[in-house]
Amino acid sequence: MPTQLLPPKLVKKQLAGHSWTGLMTGALMYLVCLTGALCVFYPELQRWEQADVRESLEYDPALLETSLNSVIAESGADLGPVYLYLPYEAYPRLYMWAQEESRFLDSDGSAGGPVATDWTDFLIAMHVYLTLPRTYGIILVSALGAMLCALIVSGFLSHPGLIKEAFKLRLGSGTRIEQVDIHNRLSVWGAPFHLLIAITGAYFGLALPMLAALGAISGMSQEELLTEVFGDTPALEQQVSRVQLAAAFENLRQVDPDAEPRRVILHNAGTPRQYIEIAAAQPGRMIGGENYHFAPSGEYLGSAGLRDGESGRQVVFSMFNLHTGHFGGFVVKLVYAILGLAVTVVSVTGVNIWLRKRKQTDVINDLWAGTVWGIPLALMIPAITQIAFQFTSMELFWLSLTLMLIYSGRLKDERRVKRHLQTASIVGVTVLLGTHLARFGAAAFEPASILVNGSLMLYLAYLVRAVAKSLRISDSVALSAKQAT
C-alpha cells in the first residue's frame, strides 16, 4: 500500500494510538498469549502431569453403567450431576467426576487413582481469567482480545509499507531495527490468525453482556435466551430406576452413527428428574459437538440442535474450536501453537521497540526484562512442585514473579537481569526434566511426555545459546573498556 494513499496526519495518529495501546496492555498481553500458546496442547500437558496412568481408547458402556449406578446407590439423592469423560485420541483416558472429585476408571469400571492435573488447570486459569475472580478476569482477558483487534488494525494503518516490506528481515544486529523487522514481519505473516484469535477471545467474555443486552432489547427472560442458544433440556418426572447407559449408547449409534461420544452427564442423578446427556464430537464439522438427551431407560429424547440448528447457534458453538485449534488433529494444533508464540513475540518486540526508541534507560527497562524472562520461569516453578510434590498454587506463581521483578529493579542492569533469569531458567528446565524422569521412569517416554519434554529440551538449548551469546558480548564489552583505558 503506497504511503500517499493515507494522509500523514492519520498515519501519525494511528501510530500514537498503536504505541499507547501496546504499552498499556504489553505485560498482560504477553502473559495471555504465552499461556494461550501452551494451552493449545492442554490434553497432552494433562497426560504429561500424570504420565504413568494407563491409556486406552477402548471402553465398555455396560461397565460404565455399572460404575454409574454404584455411585448413585452409594451417594443417594444429594449426588448432583455425574460426569463421565470418555477417552479420545488427544486424551485416551477414562475418568468420572462426581461431588467435586475426579477419579480415573480402570478397564473393569472400578475406580482408579485421582485425576491430578493441577498445573495444567492453573495454566488454563491463567489464560482464561488471569487467576482473578472468574467473572472479572474473563471480562479483562476478553477486553485484551478487543484491544488486540485494535492493535492489528492500527498497526496496518500506522505502517502503510508493512505489506510492501513483508520479506524484509534484518537479523543479527541486536539493534532496534532487528526488533522492528521481527515485530512487523510476524505481524503481517500472522495477521489473519491473530485477528481470528482476538475476535474469538473477545467473544468469550462479552457473550454474557451481549445476552443481557439482547434480553433487554427482545424482552426475553434469561432462561428463554439460554434455551435459544443452548437448546432445550428434558423436563422429566419419573420413578427413580437404574440408569440404562448401555441402551443410551446403542440408541445413539442408531440416531447418529458417525458421532464420537466424548462426555456423558447424568443430570439430577438419583432423583425423579434425572436424564442422560451424551456430548459427541462431529467429524468434519467445526462445532464442538452435539448433545443428545436420553431418559434413564436409554430412550432417545432428542438433541440440543447444535449440529443442524440455526446458523447463529452453529457459529457460537464453533468458537471454542476456532480459538483453540482443536478441529483438525495434531498438525492444526501445532500451527496454532507456533502462531500463538508468534503473537507472543510480537507483544514483546512491540514494547522493546518503544524502550529502544527512548533516549534513556531506567527501571522500566529492568522491570520489562524481568517480566519477559521471569514469567516463563514463574510458570515453571509450580510445574516443578506439581511433579515433585503434587502441589501447585497461583500464589506460588505470583510470589515468584514478584520476587523476580524486585530483583530486576534492584539489579539496575537490563542485560544482567536477562542473563540471570535465563540462567535460572536453565536450572529450572533441567530440574523439571530430571524430576519428571525420576518420578515416572519409562512412562516419561510415552508420546505425550516426549512432546512436552522434547519441547522443554528445545527451550533449554535456546536458553544455553542465549546465555553463551550474552557472555560473549559481555566479555567483548569488558575487553573494549579495558583497552580504552
N, C-alpha and C positions, 0 to 999 in steps of 0.2 A: 504494500500500500504506500504510495508516494506520500511524503510528508506534507506536501502542499494541499492534499485533499482535506486535511484537518486544520482548522485555524490554530495558530501558535498559542493563543490565549487558552483555548480549550485543552490543548496538549499539556500546557503548564499546570492548569487546574487539576487535570486528571492525575498528573504525576504527583502533585502535592497530596491529593486525596489518597492515592495508592500508597504513598510512603507512610502517611499517618495511620491509615487503617492497618497496614502491615506491622507497624511498630506497636500499636495498641494490642494487637492480637498475637504477636510473634511467638511468645513463650507458650501460650495455651494452644495455639495452632500447631506448634511443633509437637507438643505432648500428645494432642489428639490424633494428629496424622501418624506419628510414630506408633502409638498403641493400636491405631486402626490397621496399619500395615501388618502388624504382628497378629492381630485378631483374625485376619483372613484365615489363618491356619489354627483357629481355636480348637477344632476337634483333635488335630494332631498334637497340639500342646497339652490337651487333657490326657491323651494317651501317654505322652512323654512323662507327665507327672506321676502316673501310676503304670509304669512300663511293664510290671510283672502280672498284670491282670490278664486272664485267659481271654482270647479273642476268637469270635466265630460269627459268621453271618447266618448260621442256622439256628432256628428255634422252633419249638413245638407249641402251637396255640393251646393244645389240651393241657400241657404242663403249666403254661401261664395262667390258664383258667383255674387250675387247682391252687396255684400260689395266690391268686387274687381272692378267691373265696376263703382261703385260710386267713388272710389278713383281715377280711371283713368279719369273719367269725371271732377272731381274737380281739378286735377293736370295737365292734358294736357300731351303734348309730352315730357316734361322735367322730367318726373317721375322717369325714370330709372327702375331697376328691383324691383319687389314687391315680398316679401316672405310671405307665409302663413305657419306657423308652426302648425302642427296638433297634437292633444293630443295622447299620448300613455301611457302605464302602468306606467312608471317611472316619467312621467311629463304630467299628464292629464289636460293640459291647452291649449287653442287655442289662438294664437296671430298673428298679422300681423306686418311686418316690411317694411316700405317704407320711402324713403327720410331721412334715418338715425333716424327714430323714430319708436319705437315699442309700440303697444297697444294691450291689450287683446281684444278678441271679445266675446260679450255676446251670449247667445243661439239664439237670433234672428238675429245675424250677425252684430249688431251695435257695434260701438267702445266702449270699456270699459276703465278702467284705464291704465296708462302707465306700461310697464314692467320695473321694477327697481330692478335688481339683481346685483348691482354694486360690492358688496363684493365678491360674487362668481366669477364674471368676473375678479376681481382683483386677486383672488386666482388662477384662471386658468392662468392668465397672468404671475403670479409669477412662476408657474410651467413650463410653456412653454418657456418663454424667460426672466425670472427674472426681468421683468418690464424695461429691457433695450430696446433700439431701436430694433424693432421686428426682423429684419434680423440677426443682430449681436447676439442678445440674443438667438435666436433659434439655431444658429450655436454653441454658447457656451454650451448650455444645451445638444445638441447632442454630443459635444465633451466630456462632462461629461459621457454620455452614453457609448461612446467608452472607456473612462478611467475605467468605472465600469466593462466592459468586461475584461480589462487588470487586474484589481484588483481581479476578480474572478479566472482567470487563474493563476496569480502569487500567489494568496492565496493558491491554491491547491498545486502548485509546491514548495512553500516555507514551507509548513506544511505537509510533507508526511504522518503523522499519523492522519490527520483530520478525515478520514472516519473510521479508526480503533477506534477512540475515540468519535464517533458520539453521544454516550449517556452518556458521562462524563460531568456532570454538577454540579459544586460545588458552591452553592448559600449560601448567608447569611454571608459570611466572610467580605464583603466590601473591599476586597483586590484586587490586580492586577490579582490574579488567577481567581477570580469571573468574572472580566471583560473579561479575555482571554476565559474562558469557554462560556460565553454568546456570545461573538463575533464569536468563532469558531463553536459552535453548530448551531446558526442561519444561519451562512454562509453555512454550509453543508446541513442543512434541507431545506433551501430556495434557494439553488444554481440554480436549473432548472428555477425557477420563476425569480430570479434575472438576470439570463442570458437572458431570454426572454425579460424582461423589458429593459435591457441595449441595446440589439440589436434593438428592435423596437424604443426605444427612440433615439438612434443614427441615425436611418433611417430618421426621420422627418427633421432634419436639413441638412442631407447630400444628400437628394433627389435632390434638385435643382443643386448643384455642380455636382452630378452624371449625371443628364440630360445634363448639359452643356458639360461634358466630352464625353458623348455618342454622342451628336450632332457633336462635333469636329471629333470624330472617324468615324461616319457614313456619315457625310456630310448633315444630315437632318437639316432643319430650326427649330427654336424654336416652331413655330406653328405646324409643322409636328410632332415633338416629343410629344407635348401636346395632339394632336389628337390621336397619337398612344397609349398614356397612358390613357387618359380620355374619348376617344371615340369622334366621330364626332358630330357636332351640326347642327341643321337645318339652312339653309340659305334661309329665306323666303322674299318675297316682294309682299304684297297684300294690298288691300284696308283695311283701319282700320275699324274694326267692333267690335261688342260686343263679349266679351270673353265667350265662352260656357264651363265653368268649369265643370258643372254637366255632360255634354256629355263626357268630357275627363275622368271623374271618371268612368262612365259607360263603356267606351271603355277599360279602364284599367282592369276592372273586367273580360272583355272578353279575354283580352290578357294574364293576369296573375291573376287567381282567388285567389291565395294564397298571393299575395303581400299585404303588410301592409303600406299604404301611411303615410309618416312622414312629408313631406315638399312639398309645391307647390311653384314654382318660375315662375313668368311671366317675361320672359326676354324681354328687349326692349319695356317695357309697353307703350301703346298708340301710337306706331309707326307702319309703314308697315312691320317691321321686327319682330314684337312680336310673341312669341310662348310660349307654356306652357311646363314646365318640372315638372314631379311628381317623387320625390325621394321616393322609397318604400323599407322597410326592407324585407329581405328574410328569413322567418322562417327556422330554421335548417341549415342555412348557416353562415359561418364566415364572409363573406364580409359585408361591411357596408350597402349595398343595391344596387338597380338597379335604373337608371334614365331613365324614359320613356318620350318621346317627343310627343307633340300634337300640331296641328295647332290651331289657335284661335277658329275655329269651333268645336274643340273637336276631329277632325280626328287624328287617330294614325299615327305617322310618323316613329316610330322605337325607339330603345333603344340605350343606350351607350355601351352595350355589356359587362357590368361588371360581370353579373351573369354567362353567358355562354361563355365569351370571352376566350382569351388565358390564360394559367395558370399563366403567369407572371403578367398579369393585375389583376387577382383574388387575387394573393398574395399581391400586392400593396394595394388593397382596403380591405384587411383583417387586415392591420397593426393597424388601429385605434382601432378596437375591441380587437385585441390581446393585445394592450398596456393598454387599459382602463378596460378590463374585461366586456365590455358591449355586451356579446353574450350569456349568459346563465341564465339571471334572477338575482334575489337578492342574492342568495347563492353564485354565482360566484363572484359578486361584493364584497360581504363580505370577501371572501377568498382573493381577490386581495388587499383589504384594510388592512387586517391583515398582509399579506406577505409584503405589502408596508411599514407598520410600522416596520416590522422585519428588512428590509434593512436599514431603518432609524436608528434603534438601532445599527445595525452593523456599520454604519458610525460613530456614537458617540463613541461606545466602542473601535473602532479602534484607534481613537485619544486618548481616555482615557488610553489605554494600553501604548502608546508611552509616554504620560505625566508621568505615574506612574513608567515607566522604568527609567526616568531621576533621577539623584541624587539630584536635587534641584527643588524648586518651585519658580515661578516668575510670572510676569504679564501675561504670556501666559496662565497659569492655570486659572487666574482670567477671562481673556477675553473669554476663551473657555467655562467656566461655564456660563458667561453672554450670550454667543451665544446659547448654548444648551437650557437654560431656558428663554432667552429673546425672541427668535424667536416665540415660541407659544404665548407668551403674546403680542408681537408686532402684530401678526396676529389677535389676539382677539380684540385689541383696535379699528381698523377700523370696525370690526363686530359690536361692541357696538355703535359706532357713526352711522352706517348704520341703525340699528334697531331703534335707538332713534331719529335720525335727518335726515335719508335718505342721509347720507354723508359718502363717502369713498374715500380715495386717497392713491396712492402709497407713496406719500411724508410723509403721517402720519405714515405709517409703518416704513419707513427708518429712520425718525426722532426719533420715539420711540425706535427703536433698537439701534440707535447711542447713545442716552442718557443712555440707559441701559448699553452699553459697557463702556461708560465713567465712569459711576457709579461703574461698576465692577472693572475697572482699578484703581480707586481711593480708593476703599474699601480695596484692597490688602488682601483679605481673601476668598479663594475659597469656603469654607464651608458656610460662611455667605452670599456670593453672591448667591449661590444656594438656601439657605433657604429664603433669602429676595425676590428673584424673584418668588419662589414657593408661598410664602405668598401673593405677589402681584397678582399672577395668581389666587389664591383662591378668592381674592376680585373681579378680573376681570370676572371669570366664574359666580360668584354669581350675579354681576351686569348685565351680559349678559342674564342670565336666567330670572332675575327679570324684565328686560326691555322688553324682548320678551313676557313674560306673561302679563305685564301691557299694552303693545301695542295691542296684538292680542286676549287676553282673552281666550275664549273657543277654538278659532282656533289654539292656541298653543298646543292643544292636538290632532290635526289631525295626521294621520300616519307619514307623512314626518317630522313634527315638533317633534313628540315623538322620532323618530330615532335620530335626531340631539340633542335635549335637553337631551335625555337619555344618549347619548354618553358624553355630557358635564358633566352630573352628575357623570358618572363613572370617568371621568378625575378629577372632583372635589374631589371625595372620595380618589383617588390615591394621589392627592396633600396634602390633610389633613393628610393622613397616613405618607407621606414622611416628612412633616414638623414636625409632632409629633415625628417621629423617630430621626430626626436631633436634635430636642431639647433635647431628652433623652440622645443622645450621647454627646451633648454639656455640659449638666449638669454633666454627668459622668466624662468627662474630667476635668471640673472645680473642681469637688469634689476630684478627684485624685491629682490634682495640690495642692489643699488646704491641703490635708492630707500629701503630700510630704513636705510641708513647716512647 
